[in-house]
Amino acid sequence: MAANQGERARRRLSTEERREQLLSVGARLFSESPYDDVWIERVAEIAGVSRGLLYHYFPTKRDFFAAVVERESERMLRMTAAVPGVPVREQLGAGLDAYLGYVEAHAHGFRAFHRADAAGDQAVRRVYQRALALQERQILAALAADPEFGAAFEGSPQARLAVRGWLAFTTAVCLEWLREGEPGRDQVRELCARALLGTIT
């Protein structure tokens, strides 16, 4: 009896903790399986909650997946935010190192984020596309604020296309890196850094 009470006490989480727990479970399941193959009942079972409680936080499966995608997007944006006043060349390595650290530490969430584009639900795909657009704007803003690149990058359609292409390249590299486990993180960082500088110079 005491053991059961202790177990219930350990599971008594705050609203924010419970939401985070559910999103973590969702990130893992959505990273391992296509959108249509993930069942809300399985999420609730793993989290140790009722299906009704999960629907209290996320009214539909689409809302749940969209929240997983948004959570991962916000994490990536925070970790890769540019440092004002520091030249892009100086902070590129550190920014990529932080990004690759995120990819390693949150592999399930990273995969889940990039599975969103293949989801059949157009609303979910829009969430994903909006998240990518925020990443793109963050990089373009850093380049535009840098004296070395600013003049050429401010409002340039070619610049947007170049950054979009580099994001696709970096995503593909990271997904393959997670799958294969090689080369080392330093080599991946240098590859992505050279690709960006080669694209914008």
C-alpha positions in Angstrom: 0.0 0.0 0.0 2.8 2.4 1.0 4.6 1.6 -2.2 1.5 2.4 -4.3 1.0 5.7 -2.5 4.7 6.5 -3.1 4.4 5.8 -6.8 1.3 8.0 -7.1 3.1 10.8 -5.3 6.1 10.6 -7.7 3.7 10.9 -10.6 2.0 14.0 -9.2 3.5 16.6 -11.5 2.8 20.3 -12.0 0.9 21.3 -15.1 4.1 22.4 -16.8 6.0 19.3 -15.8 3.2 17.1 -17.0 3.1 18.9 -20.3 6.8 18.6 -20.8 6.7 14.9 -19.9 4.0 14.3 -22.6 5.9 16.3 -25.2 9.1 14.3 -24.4 7.2 11.0 -24.9 5.7 12.4 -28.1 9.1 13.5 -29.5 10.4 10.0 -29.0 7.4 8.2 -30.6 7.1 10.6 -33.5 10.8 10.3 -34.2 10.6 6.5 -34.4 7.4 6.2 -36.4 5.4 8.1 -39.1 2.7 10.4 -37.8 -0.2 8.0 -38.7 1.5 5.2 -36.8 1.7 7.0 -33.4 -1.3 6.4 -31.2 -2.4 8.8 -28.5 -3.3 5.8 -26.3 0.4 4.7 -26.5 1.6 8.1 -25.5 -0.7 8.1 -22.5 0.3 4.6 -21.5 4.1 5.4 -21.6 3.5 8.6 -19.6 1.3 6.8 -17.0 -1.7 9.0 -17.5 -5.2 8.5 -18.8 -6.1 9.3 -22.4 -8.6 11.9 -21.1 -5.8 13.7 -19.3 -3.7 13.9 -22.4 -6.6 15.3 -24.3 -7.0 17.9 -21.6 -3.6 19.2 -22.5 -3.9 18.6 -26.3 -7.4 18.4 -27.7 -6.4 16.5 -30.8 -3.5 14.4 -32.1 -2.7 17.2 -34.6 -2.5 19.7 -31.7 -0.2 17.3 -29.9 2.2 16.8 -32.8 2.2 20.5 -33.6 3.2 21.2 -29.9 6.1 18.7 -30.2 7.3 20.5 -33.4 7.0 23.9 -31.8 8.8 22.8 -28.7 11.8 21.5 -30.7 11.8 24.6 -32.9 12.0 26.9 -29.9 14.8 24.9 -28.4 16.8 25.1 -31.6 16.2 28.8 -32.0 17.3 29.5 -28.4 20.5 27.4 -28.7 21.5 29.0 -32.0 20.6 32.6 -31.4 23.3 35.0 -32.7 25.3 37.1 -30.3 24.8 40.8 -31.2 28.0 42.6 -32.3 30.0 39.4 -32.8 31.1 38.7 -36.4 29.4 35.7 -38.0 32.7 34.1 -38.8 33.7 34.2 -35.1 30.5 32.7 -33.7 29.7 30.2 -36.5 31.8 27.4 -34.9 30.3 28.0 -31.5 26.8 28.2 -32.9 27.2 25.0 -34.8 28.7 23.3 -31.8 25.7 24.2 -29.7 23.4 23.1 -32.5 25.1 19.7 -32.8 25.1 19.4 -29.1 21.3 19.8 -29.2 21.0 17.2 -32.0 23.0 14.7 -29.9 21.2 15.4 -26.7 17.7 15.5 -28.2 18.0 13.1 -31.1 14.4 12.0 -30.7 13.1 15.5 -30.8 15.3 16.5 -33.7 14.0 13.6 -35.8 10.4 14.3 -34.8 10.8 17.9 -35.8 11.9 16.9 -39.3 9.3 14.2 -39.7 6.7 16.9 -39.6 7.3 17.8 -43.2 6.2 14.3 -44.2 3.1 14.4 -42.1 -0.1 14.1 -44.2 -1.8 16.8 -42.2 -1.5 20.1 -43.9 -1.9 22.0 -40.6 1.0 20.2 -39.1 3.2 20.8 -42.1 2.4 24.5 -41.8 3.7 24.5 -38.3 6.9 22.9 -39.5 7.3 25.3 -42.4 6.7 28.3 -40.0 9.4 26.9 -37.7 11.9 26.6 -40.6 11.1 30.1 -41.7 12.0 31.4 -38.2 15.3 29.6 -38.4 16.0 31.1 -41.8 15.1 34.6 -40.6 17.4 34.3 -37.5 20.4 33.4 -39.7 19.6 36.1 -42.3 19.3 38.7 -39.5 22.7 37.7 -38.1 24.3 38.0 -41.6 22.6 41.3 -42.3 23.9 42.7 -39.0 27.5 41.7 -39.8 29.5 44.4 -41.7 31.2 41.8 -43.8 27.9 40.4 -45.2 25.2 42.9 -44.4 25.2 44.9 -47.6 24.8 41.8 -49.8 22.3 40.0 -47.6 19.8 42.7 -46.7 16.5 41.8 -48.5 18.2 39.7 -51.1 16.2 36.8 -52.6 19.5 35.0 -53.5 20.5 35.2 -49.8 17.2 33.7 -48.7 17.6 30.9 -51.2 21.2 30.3 -50.1 20.3 30.1 -46.4 17.3 27.8 -47.1 19.5 25.5 -49.1 22.1 25.4 -46.3 19.5 24.6 -43.7 18.4 21.7 -45.9 22.0 20.5 -46.3 22.7 20.8 -42.5 19.5 18.9 -41.7 20.4 16.1 -44.1 23.9 15.9 -42.7 22.7 15.7 -39.1 20.0 13.1 -39.8 22.6 10.9 -41.5 25.1 11.6 -38.7 22.6 10.4 -36.1 21.9 7.3 -38.2 25.5 6.3 -38.8 27.2 7.7 -35.7 30.2 9.1 -37.7 32.2 11.0 -38.6 33.0 12.8 -35.3 31.2 15.9 -34.1 34.2 18.1 -34.9 34.3 16.9 -38.5 30.5 17.5 -38.9 30.8 21.0 -37.4 33.6 21.9 -39.9 31.7 20.4 -42.8 28.6 22.5 -42.0 30.7 25.7 -41.4 32.5 25.4 -44.6 29.3 24.8 -46.5 27.7 28.0 -45.1 30.8 30.1 -45.7 31.1 28.7 -49.2 27.5 29.5 -49.9 27.5 33.1 -48.7 31.0 34.2 -49.9 
